[in-house]
């Protein structure tokens, strides 16, 4: 995925997506945090999955973090 592409996914596909990105276990075990507020990520609070510097990063569903994400992607 290119850095400027935004992909959407259905909640039903989140587990499959996370497993395909090889980050499912990290999310489930609390080893992934929001890049904006450092909140631990879970299946419930993922707002976005971001490719940053060849890593998989996350943004949580907090409204402030969502707004920062929109600024980042130019929305």
C-alpha positions as CSV (number, residue, x, y, z in Angstrom):
1,X,0.0,0.0,0.0
2,X,1.3,3.5,-0.9
3,X,1.6,6.0,2.0
4,X,-1.1,8.2,0.5
5,X,-3.7,5.5,0.0
6,X,-6.6,5.2,2.5
7,X,-8.2,1.7,2.7
8,X,-11.5,1.0,4.4
9,X,-12.5,-2.3,6.0
10,X,-15.6,-3.9,7.5
11,X,-15.7,-4.6,11.2
12,X,-16.3,-8.3,10.3
13,X,-13.0,-8.4,8.5
14,X,-10.8,-6.8,11.2
15,X,-9.5,-10.1,12.6
16,X,-8.6,-11.4,9.1
17,X,-7.0,-8.1,8.2
18,X,-4.9,-7.9,11.3
19,X,-3.8,-11.5,10.9
20,X,-2.8,-10.9,7.3
21,X,-0.7,-7.9,8.5
22,X,0.8,-10.1,11.2
23,X,-0.3,-7.8,14.0
24,X,-3.3,-9.6,15.4
25,X,-1.4,-11.1,18.3
26,X,0.2,-7.7,19.2
27,X,-3.3,-6.0,19.2
28,X,-4.9,-8.8,21.3
29,X,-2.0,-8.8,23.8
30,X,-2.0,-5.0,24.2
31,X,1.4,-4.5,22.5
32,X,0.1,-1.9,19.9
33,X,-0.7,1.7,20.8
34,X,-2.4,4.7,19.1
35,X,0.3,6.8,17.4
36,X,-1.4,10.0,18.7
37,X,-2.4,9.3,22.3
38,X,-0.6,6.1,23.1
39,X,-3.9,4.3,24.1
40,X,-3.6,0.5,24.0
41,X,-5.3,-0.8,20.9
42,X,-8.0,-3.4,20.9
43,X,-10.4,-4.8,18.3
44,X,-13.0,-2.3,19.6
45,X,-11.1,1.0,19.4
46,X,-9.2,0.7,16.1
47,X,-10.1,3.7,13.9
48,X,-7.3,3.3,11.3
49,X,-4.4,1.1,10.4
50,X,-1.5,3.0,8.9
51,X,1.6,2.0,7.1
52,X,4.4,4.2,8.5
53,X,8.0,3.6,7.7
54,X,7.4,-0.1,6.8
55,X,5.6,-0.7,10.1
56,X,1.9,-1.2,10.8
57,X,0.7,1.6,13.1
58,X,-2.8,2.4,14.5
59,X,-5.0,5.3,15.4
60,X,-7.7,4.9,18.0
61,X,-11.3,6.0,17.8
62,X,-10.9,8.9,20.2
63,X,-12.3,12.0,18.5
64,X,-9.1,14.0,18.9
65,X,-7.0,11.2,17.4
66,X,-9.5,10.8,14.6
67,X,-9.2,14.5,13.8
68,X,-5.4,14.3,13.8
69,X,-5.6,11.3,11.4
70,X,-7.8,13.4,9.1
71,X,-5.2,16.1,9.0
72,X,-2.5,13.6,8.3
73,X,-4.3,12.0,5.3
74,X,-5.5,15.4,4.0
75,X,-9.2,15.0,4.8
